[in-house]
Amino acid sequence: MDDIANAHTFSTDHARPEESITTIVDALAAVLSCSRDVIELAVATFVAGGHLLLEDVPGVGKTTLARALSIAIGGSSHRIQFTPDLLPSDLTGVSVYSQATGCFDFHPGPLFANIVIADEVNRANPKAQSAMLEAMGERRISVDGNTYDLPDPYFVVATQNPIELEGTYPLPEAQLDRFMTCMSFGYPSASAEAAMLTGEHTFEPLATLRQVCTIEQIRWLRAECRKVMLASPLADYIVALVTATRDHDGVRYGASPRGSLNIAALARARALAEGRGFVMADDVQAVAVPVLAHRLVLSETGYGLSSMEHARAVIDDIVDRTPVPRADAARASAVR
């Protein structure tokens, strides 16, 4: 199995970006029971330089996906179990006086890693949650008047269980806005669940997963992603979608400009994964719901729907109603 895993690693000297992304997705799909669409979106979020929030019922594999990403991608990774008594310094680190040197030495906390797995992030109190804002937004940490840069690349994968309200603290809008995407797994298909029961690694599904790329290769993928062309008509289309969230009935506060930036970045990553050097309207439409839904503050919830389900329905409605730029105009603008 090790030989097989090593055979599928990629090199930036030979592989095309879409092949490299497919290698990562294939490695994860071989050991996870969730749909391939979920895995592709998670990998695209990482390539686009964003952060990922996994929100679903317990036991469907949210933490397993986060762990699988950290194994396949390599680099340093830390898993943090969020609890109500967590302190900000438990995340950022502390300065400790050293008698040997006569000065304070900084001891980094678990936020200093390439991949941070924030498990059940909504169980932490607001003070601890706020310690992640600077890290996620600016890729740095300020402690005792000093600023420390976080590793590059930096990727936060957070999980939360929306049905368990007791002992949880809903994430504030400022922190939700820092997650590029929010997605749910849903339950696995009957065949996938049966395969879980009969598989060789029922109790440790990631036992056969090996690292398939390096941090340097991820930096290369991110640089290639930034080169993907976004035509002016499509930029206007993204702005129109985001603006519509601010005027839609039943929405108190719509998506921020960060939502526009995140749609553009994730659409570029999707285009890159499909081997294109330019963004299409299909890319924008495919990422609109996972990028925008969690950013909406609703004034009311639809009958029989959770707030997230209602928010996703709002984005679907906006996508259906917003005129799509003509393909020939967008393509001509991209060529120029």
N, C-alpha and C positions, 0 to 999 in steps of 0.2 A: 504493500500500500504506500510505503514511503517513496518507492521508486516511481509509482504512478503520480503521486502528488508533485514530486520534483520535476517530472516530465512536463507538467502543466504550468510551471512557473514561467514568467515572461521576462523578456529583456527589452529595454527601451531602444537597444541598437537594432532590433529586428522586428518587433511586434508593432502593429498599428494600434492606435488608441482603442478602437472598438474591440480588437482582439484581446487587449489587456483587460478591459472591463468585463468582457465575456468570461475570461479565465477566472476572475474573482467571483462572478455570479455563479458560474458552474460549480466552483468549489463549495460555495455555501449551499446551493440547491441540492448537492449530493448528500448533505447531512441534516438538512432542515425539512420540516414537514409543512411549512407555510408555502403559499403560492409563490411562483417565480416572479410575479408582478411586484409583490412586496419586497422581495430581495433586490430586484432591479432598482426600485425606488430608493431603498436604503443605500445601495452602492452609489447611485447617482447623487444622492445628497452629500455623501462623503467626497466624491469627485468634485462637486460644485463648491465645496468649501463651507457647507452649512452644518447645522446641528439637527439631530433627529429626536422626536418625541414619539414613543410607542405607547398608545393608549388602548387598552383592551381588558377583557375579563381575565382573571387569574388562570394560569395553567396553559396558555396557548403558545408559549414560547418566546415571549418578549425578551427576557433576559438571555435566553439561549441564542437568539439572533445577535444581540449585542456582544456576547462572548465570542460568537463565531466570527464576527467582523474583526474583533481585536486579534484573533488567532490568525486569520487569513491575511490580514494586512500587515501584521508585524509591528515593530516599534514597541514603545512602552505602553502599558495599559494598567489602569487602576479601577477596581470596582468598589463603589461606595454604597453601603446599605443605609439609606436615609431613615432616620428615626426622629421622634419629637424632641429628644434631648440633644440633638446634634448642635454644635457650636460653629460659628463661622471659622474660627481658628482650626477646627478639625478638618476643614476643607482646604484653606489657604496655606496653613503652616504657621509656625510661631518663631519668634526670635528668642534665643536662649543665651543667657550670660555665660561666657566661658572664662573660668578662672585662669586658664593657661594663657589666653591671649589678652584678657582684660577688656574684652568687647563682646558685643552681642553677635551671635552667629545665627543666621536664618536657616531653619529646618523646613524644607518645602513640604506641603501637604499633598494629599492624593490628587488634587487638581492639576498637578504638574506631571502630565503624561500625554502621549500622543492621542490616546483614546481613553476617555473617562466614561465609565458606565455608572450612571446615577440611578440606582435601583429604587423604585417606589419613591420618586422625588417629591411627591405631594404629601409624604408623611413627615417631612422636615418642617420645622417652624419657619415663619416668614423671614426671620433674621438670618437663619442658615441659608435659606433659598436665595436671599439677596446677595450672598457672598459669591454666587455664580454669575451675577449680571456682568461684572467687569470682565471676568474670564471669557464668557461666551461672546460678548460684544466686541471686546478690544484685544483679546488674546494676551492679556497680561493680568498681574495680580499686584495690588498695593497693600503693603503690610508695614505698619510702624513708620510711615512716611517714605518708604522705599518702594520702588516699582520693579517688578521682576517679569521678564518676558516668559511666556509659556512655549512649550515645544512646537515646532512646525513640522508637519501639519498638526492641527488641534481639532479634535472631534468629540463632541459630547453626545452620548446616546442615553436618553433618559426614558424610564418606564413609569407608568402610573396605572392604577386600577380605578376606573371611574365609578364603579358600583359600591366601593367601600368608603362611605362618607365619615364614619366614626373614626376619630383620631387622625384625620387628614386635614391638610391646609391647601385649598385650591391655589394653583399657581396664579400669581398676579399677571395682568395683561402685559406688563413690561417684560416679564420673563418669557411668557408664551411667544411674544413677538420676536424673541431671539432664536427660536427654533425655526429653521428653514421649513421643515415639513413635520406634519403630525399625521400618523396613520394608524389604522387598526388592522389586525390580522383577520378577524373572523375565525370561526371554527374550521379545522381542517376537513377535507373531504373524508367520506367513510373509508375509501381505499387507503388514503394517507394515514389515517388514524389506525387502521388495521396493520399497516406496515410498521408503524411504531411499536406495536405490541409483539411482533414476530421478528424484529430486527436483531442483529447481533449485538448492538450497543444500545439496548433499551434503556439502561440506567445511565449511560454516558454517551449521548448521541454525537458528541464532538470528538470522540476518541480517535477517529481516523482523519480528522481535519488537520491539515498542515499549512504553514505559511506559504503563500503563492506569490507574494510580491514584497518589495522593500519600501521603506519610507521614501527613498530617493525616487523610486518609480511612481509613487503617489504624487510627489511634487511635480514630476514630469506630466502626469495626467492632468493635474490641476492647471498647469501652464498651458497645455493643449486645449483645455476647456475654455480658458479665457480668450483663445484665438478664434473661437467659433463666431461667425458673423451673425449679428442681429440687425436686420434691415429696419429702416426708419418706420415703415408702415406697421411692422410687428411691434416695435417699441410703442407706437401710438395705441395699438391694440391692447397691449398689456396695461397701459395707463388707463384706458377706457374701462377695462375689467375692474381694476382696483378702485377707480373713481365711482363705479356703479355700486360698490359695496357700501359707500358712504351715503348713498342716496336711497338705498333700497328700503322698502317698507319692512318694519319689524327689526331693523338693525339700528341700534343706538350709536355705536361707533364702528366705522368700517376699518379696513386694513390701512396700515401706515405706508409711507414710501418704501420702507424696508421690504414690504410685501412685493412691491414692483421689482425691486432689485433681486429678491429671492426667486421670483418667477423667471426673470431673465437668466439668472445663473443656472437654475435647475433645467430650464428649457435647453440651454447650451449643453449641459451634461447629457441630456437625453439625445440630442442631435449627435453628439460625439459618440455615444454608445451605438448609434445606428450608422456610423461611418460617414456622417455628413459634416461639412464645414460651415453650414448655415442653419439657422433656426427656421422651422415651419410653423404655421398656425396650429397644426396638430400637436406639436411639442408644447405649446403654450396651453392649449386646452387640456392636455393630459396631466399637467402638473398644477392646474389652477386650484383644484379642490384640496389636495394635500398641503399646498402652500398657504392658501387664504382662509380656509374654514376655521382654523383654531384662533385666528386673529380677530374674528368678529365678536362684538359684544351685542347680544340680542336684547331687544326690549321685551320680547315675549317668546315663548317656545311653542312650536306647532303641536297640535293635539296628537298625543300618542307618540311623540318623538322626544328623544333626549336633546339637550342643547347642541351637542356636536352633530347629531343627525340633522337637526334643523339647519344648522349652519352650512352643512354640506349641500343640503337641498337648495339653500339660497344661492350658493356659488354655482350649482348646476343651472339654476334658473337664469343667473346673470350670463353664464357662458352661452346658453341657448338664445338669449335676447340680444347680445352684443354683436353687431355686424362684424364679419370676418373680412380682413383685407384680401383683395384679389391676389391669387397666387402669382400671377405674372408680374404684378406691380411689386410685390415683396421680393420676388426673385431678381427682378431687374435692379432694385435698390441694393440687394445683397451683392450683386456682381460689381456695382459701382464702388 
